């Protein structure tokens, strides 16, 4: 996939160079040619092409969190709840 991306950027760069060096072309036009024909479409294709990998990573992350929660709930007392703090005697005012 990266070979296609590199080739497309090369073609877009050559289009921009041709426009910049043409007698009727401008450098600003060449910049927009490269951005609109090269950078934006390539960024979109890479983003959409990476969607399955991001989805798999998110599912793996959720599975790891679930496994961590299951391991935490297997506490020594078996209740799955945190141990309560030691009781503190109430403080009274002296008369």
C-alpha positions in Angstrom: 0.0 0.0 0.0 2.9 2.4 0.8 4.3 1.9 -2.7 1.1 3.3 -4.2 1.1 6.2 -1.8 4.7 7.1 -2.7 4.0 6.8 -6.4 0.9 9.0 -6.1 2.8 11.6 -4.2 5.6 11.5 -6.8 3.1 12.1 -9.6 1.4 15.0 -7.7 4.8 16.5 -7.0 5.7 16.3 -10.7 2.4 18.0 -11.6 3.2 20.8 -9.1 6.7 21.2 -10.5 5.3 21.4 -14.0 2.8 24.0 -13.0 5.4 26.1 -11.1 7.9 26.1 -14.0 5.3 26.7 -16.7 5.2 30.2 -18.1 1.5 30.6 -17.1 1.8 28.8 -13.8 2.5 30.1 -10.3 4.2 28.7 -7.2 0.9 29.2 -5.3 -1.0 27.2 -7.9 1.7 24.5 -7.7 1.3 24.4 -3.9 -2.5 23.9 -4.2 -2.0 21.4 -6.9 0.2 19.3 -4.7 -2.0 19.7 -1.6 -5.3 19.0 -3.4 -4.1 16.3 -5.8 -1.5 14.7 -3.5 -1.6 15.3 0.2 -5.3 15.4 0.9 -6.3 12.3 -1.1 -3.3 10.3 0.3 -4.1 11.3 3.8 -7.7 10.2 3.3 -6.7 6.9 1.8 -4.2 6.2 4.6 -6.8 7.1 7.2 -9.5 4.9 5.7 -7.1 2.1 5.0 -5.9 2.1 8.6 -9.5 1.7 10.0 -9.4 -2.1 10.4 -6.1 -2.0 12.3 -7.5 0.7 14.6 -10.6 -1.4 15.2 -8.6 -4.5 16.0 -6.4 -2.5 18.4 -9.5 -1.1 20.2 -11.0 -4.6 20.6 -7.7 -5.9 21.9 -7.5 -3.0 24.4 -11.1 -3.7 25.6 -10.3 -7.4 25.9 -7.2 -6.6 28.0 -9.2 -4.3 30.2 -11.9 -6.9 30.7 -9.3 -9.5 31.6 -7.7 -7.1 34.0 -11.1 -6.5 35.7 -11.7 -10.2 35.9 -8.2 -10.7 37.5 -8.9 -7.9 40.0 -12.3 -9.4 41.0 -10.6 -12.6 41.9 -9.4 -11.0 45.2 -8.3 -13.3 48.1 -11.7 -12.8 49.9 -13.5 -13.6 46.7 -16.0 -10.7 47.0 -14.5 -8.6 44.3 -14.9 -5.4 46.4 -12.2 -3.3 48.0 -11.4 -3.9 51.6 -13.0 -1.4 54.0 -10.8 0.9 56.0 -10.3 0.3 59.7 -13.1 1.9 61.8 -12.3 5.2 63.4 -13.6 6.1 66.8 -15.8 9.2 66.8 -14.3 12.4 68.3 -16.3 14.0 71.0 -16.0 17.4 72.5 -15.0 17.6 76.1 -17.6 19.4 78.3 
